[in-house]
Amino acid sequence: MIRTFISTLLALAMALAAAGCTVRSLLDKPPEYSTSTKWQTDQALQDRILALDPEHVREADVRQTLIHGPTPRIMLVHGGIFPVHRAMISFGRFLVGMGYPESRIREPYDGDWSHSPYEDAARLAGIVAWYYERDGMPPMLIGHSQGGMQVVKVLYVLNGDYGAEVPVWNPLTDFAENRTTLIDPFTGRKVPVVGGFEVTYASAAGAGGAAFLLPNQWSLIGKLNEIPDTVEDFTGYDLEFDLWAWTINSKKHGDRYHNHGSVRVRTVTLPASINHVLIPVTDDMLDNPAALAWIDAYTPGTAVAPPADASDNILWAADVWYSIKKYWVIEAQRLIRAWRAGARPAVPAS
């Protein structure tokens, strides 16, 4: 068992090195947190965003239109075993290569690309609330392995399963604020962090299994696969054969994630050939034009096979990127419509 574990970690390190995934210096931070407001006076840009079809967003739509409008945060949550966090760095760079603003992914406090699954879920939920209040758009939550479990736990925290009150957490200072409510940017009313709003999109890849042996994840036993109503759309990704997440022949056993209420839930089965710890290693695809073209045209359920030379995890990359683009458009359109209708967020000073 120890030999297998060490071999896996060595394979991960080698794969990340081959993908060119290097850790940046702590001095190399993203731009300071800011929310562009140029779209508020650009009627032509607003019109172009409102004309987009969320179900069919192409590269030109991203680079020529979406990137100039309101953009929600993406909060990545990496797996729990060193150095698996570097795999999520690879995915962050993939997203930037596809056109997503780097400053809307990397953490404003320390420049990290992703959150740890050992961070307190209430803290993460408080950060989600802070971003929603400031941006008018809740962050998208994307987790891998134990990080996927933490994403689900955050949804339960927002649902009130871990307490009736959660403080708003400022990601600029990395301190909790002395309040458990936020100003809803659409109504201008004060609402609680718990039960006061919904995340639009969240996903988890390779969640569960061996991580249930860790005390910080015991509370999700019997709950991981029942997604609460604090998210509009959730996708769970399972490997067809995964000894880490304890999924074996997952296609045969059907969907593992279920609707806890009104949330839209999908379970996507990924090929057994993918290494569990390497699922997010995707920035190597940026050098493969055929893979990029397939990802750009991808829609869930497509019958078109990916290029033969593409990485095995291209399905995960394409499906997550499809959902990101979809909810990027949906959230931007909601905000623009609210702005045109006269909504003006009342946001407390930093």
N, C-alpha and C positions, 0 to 999 in steps of 0.2 A: 504493500500500500504506500509506504514512504517513498519507495523507488519510483512508483507511478506518479506520485505527487511531484517529486523533484523533476522528473522527466517532462511533466506537463508545464511546469514553470519555465524550464529551459526552452521548451518549444515556444512558449509565449514570448520570451525575451528575444529569441532568434527571429520569430515572425514579425515582431514589432520593429526590430532593427532593419529587417528586409523591407518593411513598408516605409522606412524613413521616419518612424515615429519617435522623435526626440523630445525630451522635456525641456521647455524653455526656462530661462533664468527667471527667478522671482522678480528681477528688475525689469523684465520685459512684460509689462502689464498692458491690458487693453485700455482704450480711452476711458476717461472717467465717465461715470454713469450719466447719461443724458437722454432725454426723450425729444426727438425732433418734432417740431411743430410746423414745419414748412408746408406740410400737406394741408393744414387748416386754411390756408389762403390760396391754395393752388386748385382751382375748380376743375381744370382740365385733368389733373392727376386724380382727383377724387372720382371724376367720371370714368376714367380708365379702370380704376380699381373696382368701382361698382359694376362695371361691365364684364368683369372676369367671371368665369364659370369655376367654382371651387373644385368641381370634380375633374376638371381638365386644365391643369396649369402647366404650361410649358416653360422651358428655359428662358425664352424671350420675355415672357410675362414677369418672371422673377427679376431679371437683370434690367429690364427697361421700365418696369412699373412698380412692382411690389416693394423692391428695395428702397424706393423713394418715399414710401408711405409709412404709416404706423406699423410697427413690427413687434410682436409679442416676444417676451423672453423665452428662452429654452433652458430648462434646468435639467442637466444630465446627472444621473446618479450611477457611479461606477460600482463594480463588484467589490467584494471585501477582502480578497487575498492579494497581497503584493506580488508582482507588479501589475495586476490586472487593470488598475486605474489608467495605465498607459493605453490600453485598448480604447477607452472612451476618449482619450485625447485624439486618437486616430479618427474617431467618428466626428468629433468636433471639427477637425480640419476638413473632413469630407464635406460637412455641411457648409463650411465657409467656401470651399471650392465650388460647391453647387450654387452659391450666391447668397447664403445667409450671412447677415452682418456678424462679424466676430464679436463685436462689443455687446451683442445681444445674447451671447452664449457664455462667455467667460465671466467669472464672478468679479464684481467690481471691487471687492475688498482686497483680495490677494491675487487676482488674475488666474485662479485655477479654472480648468476647463469643466470640472465636474465636482459634485458633492460626494462625500463618503457615505456609505450605508450605515456607518456608526454615528453619524450626526443625529442628534435628537430629532425625531419626526415632528415634534411640536415646533421646534425651531424652524424646520423647513416649511411647515405649514404657515408659520408667521411670516416667513420671507415671501411665500406665494401671495399672501394677503397684501403685503407691502407693495409688491410689483403690480398687482391688480389695481390698487388704489392709485398708484402713480401713472401707470400706462393706460388704464382703461381697458386692459386686456390681461387675463390671467396667464401665467406662464404655461408652457407645454412641459409635461414631465415625462422623461424617458429614462428608464432604468434597465440595467443589465445585471443578471444573476442576483446576488443579494441586494443590489441596488434596485432591481425590479420589485423585490419585496418591500423595500423602503418606500417606493412610490405608492404602492397599495396602502401601506401604513399611513402615509400622509393623507390619502383620501379618507381613511377612517378617522384620522385626527380631525379633519375638517367636518366630518360627520358627527363628531361629539362622542365617539366611542372611547376616547382616552381622557375625557374631561370636558366640562361644560364651557370652559373658557381657555383661550389660547392667546398669548400676547402677540401683537404685531412685532415682527423682528426686522430691524433695519439692516440690510445687507451692506450698506456703505460703512457703517461703524461696527457691524457684527455685535450689536447689543439689542436686547429687547427694549421696546418702547413701553412707556407706562400707560398702556391702553390695550384693551382686548376687542376694540371695535375699529372700524375703518369707515371712511366716507365712500359710499358707492359712487363711482364716477358717472353712472348713468342717471341716478336719481338724486344725487346730492345728499342722500340720507345716511345717517349713521347706522351701520349694520354690524353684527358680531362676526368675528373671524370664523367661529364655529356656526355652520349653517347659514352664513350670510351670502354666499356666492358659490358658483361652480367653476371648476377647471373645465376647459373645453376638450382637451386631448391629453391622454396619458397612455403609456405603454410599458410593458415589462417583458424582457426576453430571458428565458432560462431561469425563471424564478422558482424558489422552493427547494425541495430535496434536502441535501445535506445541510443547507443553511438553517433548517429547522432545529438542528442540534445546538445552535447558538442561543444563549439566553435572551439576547435582544430581539429574537424573532419568535419566541415561544407564543407571544400573544396573537400571532397570525395563524396558528394552527387551527384548522377548520374554517378560516376566514379568507385565506389568500385568494381563493378562486371565486369568491362572491363579492363582486365589485359594488361599492355603495354609490348612492345617488349624488355624490359630490363631483362627478365628472360627466360630461356629455357623451364622450366617445372613448372607449378603452379597447386596446388591442393587446392580447397576450400571445407571445411567441414561444412555441415549444419546439425543441429538436425532436425528431422522430425517435431518436435513441440518445438519451442523455443520462449518464451515470451520476453527474453532479446534481441535476435537478430531479432525478428519479422518474424520468419519463421514458417508458419503453413501449415501442410500437404505438405512439400517440395517435396516429391516424386511425388505428383500429378502435381506440377507445373514445374517439370523438372529441368534442370541444371540452376543454378543461375549465375555462372561465365562463362565468354565468352572470346573468342580469340580476342584480340585487333589488332592482326596482324599475326605473325608467331608462337607465343608462344603456346606450348602444354598446354591445360587447361582441368582439370577434376573437376567435382563437385561430392563429395561423401556424401551421406545421412547417417547420424548416427541415431541410435534408439532414439525414443522420451523419453525412460526411463532414458537417461543420464541427469544428472543435468548440466546445462550450465556452472556453475562456477567450476565444478569438472572434466571437460573433461581431463585436463592434469595430474590428480592424478593417477599415473600409477606404482609407485615403489613398491606397494604392490604385483604386479604380479610377481616380482622377487622371491617370496616365493611359487609360484604355478608352479610346473614342467610341468603340462599339458598345462597351458596357455603359458609358454615359448616355449614349443614344437610347439604349434599351430602358435605362432608369428614367430618362426624361419622358418617354412615351408610356411608361408603366401605369396600369390601373389594376386594382385588385381583381383577381380572377382571370387575368389575361391568359390567353392560350398560346401566346408567342413565347417560345423558349428563349432564355438569355443566351448570349454568345458563348460558344464552346470554351473560349479561353478566359471567361469571367470567373471571379472568385466564387466559391460555393455560397458565401453569405450575401450575394448580390440581391437575393429575394428580400432579405431583411432590410438591407439598405434602401432598396427601391420602395418597399411598402411603408417604411417609416417616413421617408422623404415625401412620398405621396400624401400621407396624412399631415405632415408639417405644412406643405404647400396648401393643402385644402383648408386647414384651420387658420393659417396665416391670412388667406383671403377672407374667410368667414369673419374672423375677428376684426380685420381692417374695415370690412364693409359695415359691420355693426357699429363700430366707432364713428365712421364717417356719417352714417345715417343719423346716429344720435347727435353728432355735432351739428348737422344741418337742421335737426329738429330743435336745436337750442340748448342741448345739454352742455353744461359747463362744470367740470369737476371742481369741487371745493376741497383742495388738498392742503393738509397742514404743512407748514414750513419744515424743512429738514433740520 
